[in-house]
Amino acid sequence: MEELSRVIPRLRHRQLGILVKTSFLGHQAYQELRSDRHPVVVIVGADIAAIVVKAAWARPRRSGSG
């Protein structure tokens, strides 16, 4: 919940927060965000991994060993 205690108070009226974690967001912290309807986008390690994998598959492969 420490990450939320730093992000949420800094949000001003009509601002959107973005929280990027390379691991995960705990269930209690996520529930607090959802129940209080804070305007925060959460990106966690699994999201980052999915983006990297998708980008790798979208990139054309080179032929030959270089």
C-alpha positions in Angstrom: 0.0 0.0 0.0 3.0 2.3 0.3 3.0 2.9 -3.5 -0.6 4.1 -3.3 0.0 6.3 -0.4 2.6 8.2 -2.5 0.5 8.3 -5.8 -3.1 9.1 -4.7 -2.4 12.3 -2.6 -0.5 13.8 -5.5 -3.5 13.6 -7.8 -5.3 16.8 -8.4 -8.8 17.4 -9.7 -9.2 15.8 -13.2 -5.7 14.2 -13.2 -4.9 10.6 -14.1 -2.3 8.7 -12.2 -0.1 6.0 -13.7 1.5 3.4 -11.4 4.1 1.1 -13.1 5.5 -1.8 -11.1 7.8 -4.4 -12.4 6.4 -7.0 -9.9 2.7 -7.0 -8.9 0.1 -4.9 -7.0 -1.3 -6.6 -3.9 -4.9 -7.5 -3.7 -5.7 -5.1 -0.9 -4.1 -2.1 -2.7 -5.9 -3.0 -5.9 -9.2 -3.3 -4.0 -8.7 0.2 -2.5 -8.1 1.7 -5.9 -11.2 0.1 -7.3 -13.5 0.8 -4.4 -12.5 4.4 -4.0 -12.6 4.9 -7.8 -9.3 6.6 -8.0 -8.3 7.6 -11.6 -5.1 5.4 -11.7 -3.9 3.2 -14.5 -1.9 0.3 -13.1 0.7 -1.5 -15.2 2.4 -4.5 -13.6 5.2 -6.9 -14.5 2.8 -9.3 -16.3 1.6 -6.4 -18.5 5.2 -5.4 -19.3 6.1 -9.0 -20.2 3.0 -9.3 -22.5 4.0 -6.0 -24.3 7.6 -7.2 -24.8 6.5 -10.6 -26.1 4.0 -9.0 -28.5 6.6 -6.6 -29.8 9.0 -9.4 -30.3 6.5 -11.4 -32.4 5.6 -8.3 -34.4 9.2 -7.6 -35.4 10.3 -9.2 -38.7 13.0 -11.8 -38.2 16.4 -11.4 -39.9 17.7 -14.3 -42.0 21.3 -15.4 -41.6 23.6 -15.2 -38.7 24.6 -11.6 -39.2 
